[in-house]
């Protein structure tokens, strides 16, 4: 087995009480959001997710998708995919650019997690993880001039794992890997397939406990948004306002925010400005996109635009806001099962492109982060469009950005919806208004 020792999760622990507790009742995912926050969600009429059931659903969904694709297993290095198949985390943003963590899932649902050296206990809370092993990091930062040697060691172990669980001439999906690994896997006789496509297809249909987790995450996000609005005042910088959402997210069991997209006044047109040191003035609009990975690792993607201070919205601000609001509401009606992506592209509404700037997409999927699919504008269909259809259990956002090409401010709005048999169900119900 490439010189490595196969170990169950419990066998990977060193037997000391400290490690046993770190893998058990002191693990942050075992501690959970906390009694106060859970009580707040229950008081709001929300059901808490059954986390073991959610973990099992995700592994089963991955195994079912592997079989549907005709693959024998999947190797994942993207931390979002590792989280999906194992519900384990470790330095999520750091491992996005350091290959010190990866996982394998067979078509029979056997899960192995390779974790950063000394961190094997971080899988102790998750019953779906069958084995845990120390990872072999092969990035240049971790391995220096020996990076190719370490990559070959990692690949040799993975080849042994696949031989044991999948047999010879295996078809294996890979979401991302180093060049040496690909060459070694090909030499071992694997047929390498697109693991990113496989995992996006697996993740697109949310299970009942994922939706419960998302509702709790939405409640927490919206509470942070309310605090942000209450504390926002002229004289603050954009970064000071944005920091309140970050603080509120972390305090309410959230994890991180994917972007820093918040702008005020003249910086709202064109869109995609990141938060700056600009001082917000009385009467400015403040527009932002949460892009927030919240409680239970579920993303909440809401956009709102507010007037800062005690000035009434101007006629221009109201006009843009009403146009953006109407676009979101009208297009949301299309989020029904069986609707094709082409229909979403061409049947949805938007103000004239010649007069107004728009957001890059009209709809996109949401789960642990922005997920499949992106639905583009009609003029991008020939270059970017792809067809499929909506299914029950998918979660998408409907969004708009309206900024006049003649200048002035811009308005960004977005909400998140579950596709059900009865039509779109709103998951984010924060007031849509320039002034709360």
N, C-alpha and C positions, 0 to 999 in steps of 0.2 A: 504493500500500500504506500509506495513512495517514501518509506521510512517513517510514516506517521502512524499514530495509534488511534484506532477507532474508539470513540468513547460516547456513551450516552450523556445526556445533560448532567445527570447526577454524578456519573463517573468522572466528569470533567472538573468537578469541584474538588478543592483540596482537603475537604473534610473538616475544616475548622469551623467553629460556630459563627465567626464573622462572615465567612463566605456563604455559609448556609442561609444566614439571615438576609444577606445582600441578594441572594437568589430567590428569596421567599418573601417574608412579610415586610422587608425594608426596600424591596424593589419598587421603583417609582411607578411602574405600570400596575403593580399589585396594590400599592397604596391608593392609586386612582385619583380622581379629581378632588376627593375629600368630602366629608360628611356635609359640610355647610353648602357646598356647591350642588351636591346631589340633592339635598333637601330643597334647594331653590328650584331645581329643574322639576322635581316631583310636584312642588307647589304650583308650578306653571302648567301642570297637566301632562308633563312629558314622561315617557317610559324610559328607564335606563336600559342601555344595551346589555345583553348577555354576552360578555366578552369571549368566554370559551366557545359559545355557539358561533359568534362572528368569526373567530379564528378558524374553526372547522369549516365553515361555509367557504372561506377564502381558499383554503387548501383544496377542498373538494372542487371548487370552481376551477382552480388551476389544473387539477388532474383531469377534469372533464374536458377542458379546453385543449390540453395536450393530446388527449385521445381524439378529439374532433379534428385536430390538425394532423394527426398521424405521427406525432413526435413521441419519443421515448422519455424525454426529460427536458428540463430547462435549467440553465445556469444564469443566475441573476447577480449583477453587481450594482445596479441602480438601487440606492437605498430605499426608494419608494416601493420597488418590487420586492426587496428583502422584507420590508415591513408588511407588505401584503401577504406573502406566503408564510411568514413566521410570527408576525406581531412582535418583533424584537427591534430595538433601536439602540444605537450607540453613535454619538457624535454625528448626527444625521447630515449636517452641512459639510463637516470636515471630510467624511468619507465620500462625498460627491466628487471630490477631486483627489482623493487618496484611496487607492484600491486595497484597503486594509480590511474589507468585509465583503463576504459574498455568500450565496446560498445555492443549493441544488434541490430541485423537486422532481421526483420520478413521476411517470404517468400513473403509478399506483398510489401517489400521495405520500411518499417517503421524503421527509424534509431533513436536510443537513444544513447547519449554519456554521460558517467559518468566521470567527470573530477576532478582533484585535487582541494581540497577545495579552493574556491575563484577564480578559473580559468574558471568558466563557460563561461565567455565572449570569450574565445578562440575558440568557435564554431560559433561565430557571423557572420563570413564571408561565411559560407558554407550553401547553401540553401537546401542541402539534409539532414541536421540534423533536425529532427522533434522535439526532446526534448533534453534538457541538464540537468543533475542533478549532485550534488556533490557526488564524489566517496567515498566509505567506504574502506579504505586501511586496509588489514588484514595481511600484512607481520609482522614479529616479530619486525622489526625496527620501523614500524609505530604504532603498537598496543601493543607491549610488551606482558606482561602476559595475556592481554585481547584479544589476537589475535583470539582465537576461538570464543569468544563472538562477535567480530566485523565481523568475517567471517559469522556467522549465521545471523547477521543483513543484510549484503550484500546479502546473499543467499535468505533471506525472501523477500527482495525487488525484486530480480530477479524472484522469483517464482510468485509474483503478476503480474509482467510485462508479463511473458509468459502466465499466465492464461488469461490476458486481450487480448493479441494479437494472441495467438495460441490455446487457449482452453485447455481442459483436455488431459492428456495422450500424451503430445507433444513429438515430436522427435526433439531434439535440438543438434546442433553441438557445441562443445566447443574446442577452440584451446589450452587453458591452464587455469588452475584454481587451487585454494587451495583444500586440501583434504576435509575440512569441507563442502565446496560448493558442491562437487560431492555427498557427502552423503546426504545433504539436498535436492539436486535436485532429486536424486533417491527416497527419501522419499516422494517427492511431486508428484511422478508418471511419471517423465520424462523418456524417452528413450534417453540416452546420446550417441551421435555419434561423429565421428572424425571431428572436425571443422578445424583442420589443413589441412587435405586432401581436404576438401571442398573449403577452401580459396585458396589453391595452384591451384586447378583446375579452380577456378574463375579467378584468376590472370594471368593464363598462356596465355590467348588470349588478346593481347593489342588492345585497341581501337585506332581510328585515331588520337585523340588528345594526347593520351599517347605516340604515336610514334613521334608526333611533339615535345612534351616535351622532349623526349629522344634525339632527334636530337639537340635540343638547349643545353641540358646537355652535350652531346658529344662535341659540339663545344667549350663550356666553359672548359671542362676537357682537351681537346687537346691544348687550348691556355695556360693553366697552365703547361701542359707538355712541350710545346715549351719554356716557360720562364724557366722552370726547367733545360732543356737541355742547354740553353744559359748561365745560371749562374753557372752550374756545372763545377768544375775545380779541378785538383789535389790539395791535401792539405785539402780539406773539409772532414768532417766526413759524414758517411752514413746518420746520423740523420739530419745534416744540409741540405743535398740534399733533403731528404724526406720531411722536413718541408716546402720546397718551394711548393710542390704539395698541402699540406694542406692549406697553405696561399692562393694559387691561387684558390683553390676550394671554400673557404669561401668568398673570394673577388668577385667571380663570381656566387654568389647565391647558392652555394652548402651547404651541411648540415654536413656530416662527412665522414670519411674513415673507412671502416670496419676492416682493418688489418694494419700492419706496415711492410709488406713484401717488403723489399728492401735490396739487398746484393751486395757486390762488391768483385772482385778478387776471392781469394780462398774460400770466404764464399758463392759463388754462386753454389757450388756443395758439398753436396746435397742441394736441394731446401727447402724453407720454413724458412730460417733464417729471423729474424726481424731486422730492421735497428738498427745499433749499433754505438758505438763511434769509430769504425775503421776508420782510415784516408785513403782515397782513393788515390791510387798512379797513376802516369801518365802511361797510357796504360792498366789499369785495366778495365774490363768490369763492368758496373753497370746495374743490372737487377732488375725489379720491377713489381708489379701488382697493378694497381690503386685501385681496390675494392672500388670505390668512389661513395658515394651517393651525387649526384650533384643537379643541378637546378631542381626545381619542384619535388624534392624527387626521381628522377629517377637515377638508378645506371648506371655507365659507367665502364665497366670492361675490361681494356686494359692492356696488358703486352708488355713491350719493353725492349730491351737490347742494351746498348750503350757502346762505348769505351770512357773513360774519358781522356781528355788531347789531345796532338798533335801527339801521336804515331799512326802509321797505325795499323789496326787490324792484329794480328798474323794469320798464316795459320790455326792454331787450332781453334781460335775464329771464323774465317770465315767458316770453315767446320761445326762447331756446329750450327752456325747461319743459314747457308744454309739448313741444315737438319731440323731445327725447322721451318723455313719459308716454306719449301716444305710440311711438315706435315700439317701445318695450311691450306695452300692453297688447297692442295689435298682433305683434309677431308671436307673443306667447301662446296665442290661441292655436297656433300651428303645431304645438308640441303634443302630438297625439300618436298612439301606436300605429305603426305601418306607414307613417309619413316618410317620404323619401328625402334624402339630403338635397336632391335637386329641387324638390318642391320647397324645402326650407330656404334654399338659395333664391329661387326666382319668384316665389309667391309672397315672401315677406316684404314689408314696406320700408321705405326710407326716404327722407327728403332728397331733392335733386343733388347729385354729385357735383354738378357744375357750380352750385351755390354754397354747398356746405361740406366741410370735412367730416369724415366718419371714422369710427373705430375700425380696427383691422378685421374683425369678424362680427357676425350677427348673433351667433350662438356658439357655445363650446361645452364639452363635457366637464364634469367636476366629480371628484371623489376624494382621494388623498391629496390631490393637487389638480391643476388643470389636466384634463384627460381627453382621450378620444371621444367625440370628433371635434374638429374645427369646421364651422360652416362659414364660408367666405361670401363675398358680394358677387352679384351676377357678372360684373366685368372681369372678375378673377377666375371664373369657372373654367375657361379653356386652359389656363395655366396651372391652377391649383385645385379645382373642383374634383370631388370624388363622390360616388354614389353608394348609398347603403340605406337603411331605414331605421327609424326609431323603434325601440322595444320597451315594453313594460319593465320598469326597474332602472332605466337610465336616468341620470340626473344631468340637466343642462342649465346653463345660464342663458337668459335673453338680455341683450345689452345694446346700448346706443351711446354714441357720442355725437353731439351736434355743435359745430363751431363754424361760424360764417367765414367764408373766404374773403369777405370784405373787411375782416378784422373784428376786434372786440373779444369778449370772453367766450368760453365754451362750457357745455354741460355734459357730464357723464352720469349715466344711470345703469343699473344692472341688478337683476334678482335671479334667484336660483329655484329651479322647479324639478319635481319628480314626475316622470312620465307614468301615468296610471291608465288602467282600462277606461276610466271615466274622464280622462283628459289630464292637463297639467295641474299639479298640486303645488302651490307656493310653499317653499320651505323657509323663506326669509321674509318676514313681514314687518320690517322696520319701516316707519312712515316715509312715504315718498313725498317730500315737500321741501321747498326752499327755506322755509322757516318752521321749525317744530313748534 
